[in-house]
Structures are given as structure tokens and as C-alpha cells.
Amino acid sequence: MPTRKRRTRGAGSWRQLSTGRYQARFSHDGRTYTKSMDSKAAAIKWLERQANAVHDGTFTAPVPSPVESEGRAPKFADYSEDWLTHREKLAARTRHDYQGMIDTYLVPQFGTHRLDKITAGDVRAWHRDLLPDAPNLRSKVYSLLATIMKSAWREELIEATPCRVEGASSVKRKTKTEVPTPVQVHALADAMGATGERTLAGGKYRALVLVSAWCGLRFGEATELRRKDVVVGDDGLPVRIRVRRAVTRVGPEFVVGPPKSEAGVRDATVPPHIRADLADYLDNLPDRPEVLLFPGSRSGAYLRPSSLYKPFYRAREEVGLPTLRWHDLRHFAGTTAAQTGAPLSEVQGFLGHSTVTAAMRYQHAASDANERIAEAMSNVVPMKRKGA
């Protein structure tokens, strides 16, 4: 259990929860009332108000919040709603997904149950029949329930978390992560650039493969790139891509925000051997700063994953990589960067892949290291490419 710190104040007491908040308890006429607040001073003042009201004969039972039901644990539906409301730092897409999982899978099963009445047996029985044909979603739903119940435990609303299904928060891929070779990456790019359909918007998909694989960009980062984000060198070739934003789809809407982590805000150096390819592609785009590099249509709408998958699935079969995922191109970038001999921290900085704390440790060093890594990545390519 978390460490408790109790202090008595007349007919009531307060304690600091492991979350840092303060919980006040006040007893009157055989009933106990609780209230959680952000500071010790606020908890003490609340206790004093209750004691003065009893002394003056004006006491009325405090109206509990959804998560403070007169000393009893709240119902899951009320607590989960309060829990999600107070997660202010969640990305819009994550909040949308959490809300959907709570509404679809958690509240129908546990919504009317008090938190302290949900048992480990209840959770095991629910999990046994949960989404047997969707293992990835199944693990996400279970992980969300486990996170919510862990928060309730930290707030001392329950004695222990009932989420104890071993291995339920992870799922094994049916196929091994397939990291392509440099030759396969360029074969994939070439295959996606020629479909008989007007060479797919001047080679849009071909350029997207090269940028994703050699610069290590996430799909949402790449599809929010605009012409102004490409830095051109003295020779007229693109040398850096400024990653400052990412786009995610939330329901029917596209939401633009910062990259996945603080370290995701970075300058991705374009390896020399693909600069000429990218320059040729840029020649086909309107010369306007805000134009999307990889739009979904001529109207400038965002590229949807569903639009990408048709040419991608066809191309991966053609080059002999039938289980390749789009995200595996990012794995390729990380693996190839590591082969250059760069330290792990520099590879993480190159990918913009870290916790916020880790980013603070190496972000400055990575900004100088990216050019060295990109240059070295070109040297592992076992063939000459355009402009190399």
C-alpha cells in the first residue's frame, strides 16, 4: 500500500495520498465524509468549516463528487469518467480511443460495480471472453482497465488492484518484425512509384517510402510535412527535414499537434544518397510553403492510411516482403542507424524516440549527431543511387 500520512483535526483528519493530493475525512452522527483536494491548507480549511457548522447547528452533509461517495468507493462508471477527464496531457487521438474502449468494453461490464467490489475473479472471467479474434485490441483494453484500477489503488479507494491476469497487457505478433535490407527498401519504393496509375502523383508514394525509411519518420509526422519543412542546401538539394508537427485521425477529423514525444521535435537529416530523389519529387509539387509534401489527393487533403495500403500491400508482395508493416520502415531506419556505430542515445535522438526525460539528456547532442548518422547511413547502401 502507498505510504499514509495522517493528522487529526478535531472530529476529522487528513492524509496525503501517493498522488500528492490530500484527502480530508470528517465524521458526524456515525457517518464519515471524505473530500480530496490539491493542498493540505485546503483540506484543513474544509475540516474547519465542517466543525464550525456542527458547532453552529448548521451542518449539512457535503455533496460528494463522483469519486467520493461518503467514504465508500465510487462506481466504476463514475470513477472512469472522472479519471479520463483529469488526464489533461493525453493526446486527442489517445483520449478518443480511451473513451471508446471505456464505453464499449469496460462500462458495460463493470460500470455499475463499486470499485472495491470488483474482484480478480471478475476480471479474469471478463478477460477470458474478451475479443478473442482481436489480440492487439484485447491487450489495449485490458491495459486501460489495469491503469484505471491502479489509479484507484493509488488514491486508496481500493485495497489492491484486481487486474492480475499474467501477460494480458502484451501480445505477441503472429509474424516476426521484418526489417528490410537497403536494396529491398529501394525496390519497394520503385514498386510503389510505378502502378500504371499515372506513376502515382509524380512519385508521391516512392518519395514517402524513402523519407520514412531513411529519415525514420512516423506516418503522422510524414503526412503533416509541408514544403516549408524541407531545408535545401547550397547545391539545391534537400539536406534536412524539420519535424515539428504530426497529424492523427480522431474519428472523422484530422487533428494536428506536436510529435509523439518532446524528442520527436527534431531536424531529420536527409542521407546524401536520396537527396536527388527527393529533389526530383519536390519539382512536381506547387512551390508554396504550406503545401503538403504527401497529400492524399490533388485537393490537398491529408493522406489516409487506407489510401496508402493498397499500393503498399501490392508492392510488398512484389518485392518478396509479404508481412512487412509500414512501421517496419522505421525499424529499418533505427537498425541501419545503429549499424553506423552511433551510440544508442544518438540513435534514439535520430529517431525522436524516447521519454521526455531521456530527450532532455541527449537532445542537444543528437542535433549534431544526426548529420554524422545520415552520412554514415548512405555508406551502408550496397549500390549507387541517383546523386550519390
N, C-alpha and C positions, 0 to 999 in steps of 0.2 A: 504493500500500500504506500501511497505518497506520504511524505512527512507532514504531520499536522502541527500547527502552532495555535493553541487555544488561549484565549484570555477571557476572563469573566468581567461582566459589566452589569452589576445589579442583577436583574432577573434574566439577563441574556448573556451571550458570549459571541466572540468572533474568532475566526480562524483563517489563516491564509492557505489557499488551495495551491496545488502544484502548478497550476496555470498562471499563478501570480495574482489572481483575483482574490477578493476577501468575501467570506460568507458569514453573515450575521444570523444568529439563532435567538429567538425570543419566545419564552414560554408564558402562557397566561390561561387560567381556567383549565388546566390539563391538556392544552393543545400547544404545539410548537410551530412557530412560523419561521421561515428562512428567507433570506434575500441575499443575492450575490451582487457585489459592487466592485468598482475598479480600484478603490483605495481603502486603507484602514480608517482614515478620517471619516469617509462616507459611511462605513459600517458602524462606527461608534456613534455618529450623529443619528443614524437610523434607530439604533438601540435606545438612545436617549429620548427620541421622540415617542417611541412606544412606551417607555417607562413613564414619561410625563403624562401621556394620555391615560394610562391606567390610574395614576395618582389623581388626575383631574376628573376621572369618571367619564372621559370622552373616548375611550379606546374602542376602535372598531377593527375587525380582523383585516389585516392587509390583504389586498387583492394579489394573489400570486401570479407570476409570469408563467408561460407555458412550461418552463423548466424548473419551476419552484412551486410545487403543489403541496404546501403546508407540511413540509418535512418528508413527503413521500416522493419517490422517483416519478418523473413525468411519463406520459405515454410516449411510445416511440415516434408516432407521427408528429407530435408537438415538438419533441426534442430534435428530431432530424430537420424539421423546418427551421428551428432556431439555430441549429448547428450550421446549416448551409448559409443562412442569412448573414452570420457573423464571420464567414470566411471571405474577407474583403479582398484578399490578394489573388483569388482564383481567376484564371483567365476565363474569358467569356465562353469559349468552347467547353472548357472543363466544367464550368458551372452548369451549362446546358446539359452536358452528359450526366453529371451527378443528379440533377433534378429528374431527368428521365429515368435513371436507374432507381432512384428512391420511389418515384411514383409508380413505376411498372413492376418492380420486383421486391421492394422492401416494405413499403407501407401496406400493400395488400396482405402480406404475411404477418408483419409484426406491428402494424400501425396502432391497433387498439390495446396492445400489451404494454404494461408498465415496464420500464427498463429493467427494474430489479426482478421481474418475473420471467424474463427471457432466459431460458436455461441453455446449457451447452448441448443438451439433447435436442432441444427445439431447433437450434442452429444446424446440427448435424442432419436431422431429418429433412429440413428445408433444403440444405445444400445437396443432399443425395439426389433429389429430383430436379435440381436447378439446371436448366439449359444444357442438357446432355449433348446436344449437337453443336453447341457454340462454346467451346472451351475457353477462348480468349475473353469473351464477354462474361462468362461464368466466373472467371478469376477476378475480373474487374468489379463485378457486383459484390462478390464476397469480400474483396479488399475494402470496398467502400463501407460495407456493414462493419467490418472489423475496425476501421478507422473511427467511425461514429461511436461505436461501443467503447473504444479505448479513450475517446474524449470524455465520455460519461464516467468512466473509471477515474480519470484524472481529476474530474470535478467532484469525485467522491459521491456520485449518485448511485453507483453500484459497487459491490464489494470486489468483484472480479469480472473480467470480460468473458462472455460466453463463447467467443469466437476462437475455437481451439481445434479446428479441422486442419491437420497437418498437411502442408503443401498446397492448400486451397488458394493461396494468393498468387501462385505461379502456374505457368502452363508450359509444357514442352512443345516446341514446334514439331510438326509431323515430318518436316524436311529440314535438313541441316542448312544453316545460313550459307548461301553460296556466294562467295566473293569471286568476281570475275577477274581475269587477267587483263593487263592493259590492251592486249590485242583484241580480246573479247569485248572490252568496252567500246573500242573504236568500231568494231564490227557491228555492235548493237546500234551505235549512233548512225552508222551508214545505213543500216537496215531500216531504222525509223525515219530516215531522211528521204527514202525513196519508196513510195507506196503506189505510184500510179495515180495518186490524187494530187496533182499539181505540186509535187515534191513537198507536200505538207507545209504550206505557208512560208515558202522560201527557206526551208530547213529549220523551222522552229523546233521540232522535236529532236533533231540531230544536235542542235546547239544546246538544248536543255539537258540532254544526256551528258554532253561534255562538261558543261558547267557544274552539274550535280555531282558527277563522278570525280572530277579533278579539283574542284573547289570545295567539295564536301558540304554543299548546301542542302538544307532540309527542303521538302517540297513547298511548304508555306513561305519559306524565305525566297526561294527561286521565283515563285509565281507572283510575288509582290515587287520584284525588282523592276525598276524603271530606268529609262535611258540615262537619267541624271546620276544613277548609282554606279555607272561604269566610268572609271578613270582611265583616260587614254594617255599614253606616254609620248615622248618627243618623236618617236618613229611612227606615230599614228595608230599603234596597236593597243588594244586594251591591256592594262597591266594590273589593275585592281578592281574589285567589286565591293562597294560599300554596303554591308548588310546592316540595315538599321530598322527594318520592319519585317513583319511576317503577316500573312493573311490566313485566316481559318474560316471554315464554313460553320455557322451556327444556325441550324435549322435551314430555312431558305435564304438566309442572309450571309454575306461575306463580311467579316469583321477584321479590320486591320489594327494591329497592335505591335508591341515590341517582340523581338525573337523570344524563344522559349526560356532563355536564362539571360542574366546580365552579360555573361561571357559570349552570348550569341551576337551581341553588338560588336562587330569586328570588320576589319578590312580583309577580304579574301583575295590573296594574290593569285592572279591567273598564271598557271605554269606556261613557260615560253612556247612549248610545242603546240598549244591550242589557241594562241593569241590571234594568229592569222585566220583560223576558222571562225572565231568569234567576231573578228573584224568584218569578214565577208557577210556574216549574218546581220550585223548591225547596218550594213549598207542597204539592206532590204527593209529596214524599219523607218518610219517617219522620223525626221530629225526634230523631235520635240522632247523636252526634258521629262515630262510626266508620262510619256507613252510607256505602256507595259512592255518589258522585254519578251515575255512569253504569254501573250493574251490567249484567251480561249476562243476568240472569234475576231473577225475583222472590225467588229464594233468596239473592241477594246475591253470586253468583259473578262473577268478572271477565268483562268483555266481550271476546269473541274477535273478531279481525279478520273471520273468516268470517261471523260473525253480522251485522257491520256492512255487509259488502259487498253483500248482497242489496238492502237498501233504498237504499244509496248508488248502486249501478250503475243502478237504476231511476230514481232522482231525477236523476242527472246527464244521462241521456238526455232526461228530461222538460224540463229547462231548457236543452238545447242544448249541453251540455259533455261529449260522449261519451268524450273521452280524459282527462278530469280525474282525477288521482290524489288520494287522501285527503291525502297530504303536501303537495299544492299549496295547500291551505288555509293551511298555514304560510308558504308562499311569498307568499300574499296578505297575510298579516299583516306580513311583512317589507317588501314593496313599499309597502303603504299607510302603514306607519310612516315609511318613507323619504320619502314624498310630503309628510309634515308638515314637512319641512325639518330634522329632527333629525340631529345628527352621526352618522356611521357607528358610532362606539363606543357611542352611546346606543341605536341600533337593535339592535346586537348584544346589548347588555345587556337590552333589552326582550325579545328572543327567547331569551336564555340560550344563545346560540350562539357559542362561542369556544373557544380553547385555554385551559388553566389559566392560562398566563402572561398572556394578554390579559385574562382575567377579573380578575386581581389589579390591573390598571391602571385599570379603569373600573367595577368592581362598585359601589363606593360612590356614584359619580356617577350610575350608572344607576338606583339605587334612588330617587333624587329625580326623575330624568327620566321614569320610567315613567308617572307621573300626567300630566305635560305631553303625552307622546306619545299616551296613551289619549284624553285630552280632545280633542286635535287630530284624532285618527283619526275621532272622531264627526263632526267638521266636514266631512269629505270625503264623507260619505254623502249622496247626492243625493235623499233622501226622508226623511220623518218616520217614525220608528219609535215603538213604544209607549214612553211615558215620556220621550221625547226632548224 
